[in-house]
């Protein structure tokens, strides 16, 4: 059943800049469309692209802009033709750039059920990265070895595990403090910084089949060009222009079945998922500042 008397508090920015440009404003929600569910948000992950949109480094929409592409929460209303879910269901999923808000409207087809043994914070931080990671591996195709730049972050850490599940040997770069974590995920862990190419070649003398850059650095581009075989795929999800035409951008393709696979793995203990830090929604500015610092292990999450 639909109700029309809900208001939402939404995170937005009316200008580009540091996290101080963020503000929370209240809006009355419009009538719930057919095929949609209205969800009271419990948690929502912050991805690097959110913070880079805030600063203006990455622009794909005009101002003011909203943020967030993943969430967990409880259904509080359903529109017509919204079959399969009901009020009170605990769900998770992904949507456009609007999930950093207290109440959101989401197409039913984008939702899956939240397992009881997964926290709101884990559930709200996995949808975007899970589907991104699955997209990466599907786009790269069958390979025997894969170089991942930024392997300790949200997308990186789940990509390592999904690649290992497919029998792929993974070489993952990270900061020194996250090397043990990356190694624990099953990758050959390599510290980035001066001498990166030499360290990769020492750890994996044979040319690598493919690479994906999640860090968005020139160092990552050059290391991939030097260590990936001549006909191997070099890709990026960083959303930045690169110095080589050989680097192919990969954009996430939403697929609830892919998300369900990762959630099932986390629920069953097959996949490990790390929460770096949790911030109350009211402290979103601090959370975004932390994301911009980099070097995270897993995800930074907003709690509602």
Secondary structure, DSSP 8 states (H G I E B T S, - for coil): ------EEEEEEESS-SSGGGEEEEEEE-----TTEEEEEEEEEEE-HHHHHHHHTSS-SS-SSEE--SEEEEEEEEE-TT-TT--TT-EEEEE-STT-SBSEEEEEGGGEEE--TTS-HHHHHHHHHHHHHHHHHHHHH-S-SEEEEETTTBHHHHHHHHHHHHTT-EEEEEE-GGGHHHHHHTTSEEEE-STTHHHHHHHH--S-EEEEEESS--HHHHHHHHHHEEEEEEEEE-S----S-TTEEE------HHHHHHHHHHHHHTSS---EEEEEEGGGHHHHHHHHHH---SBEEEEE-
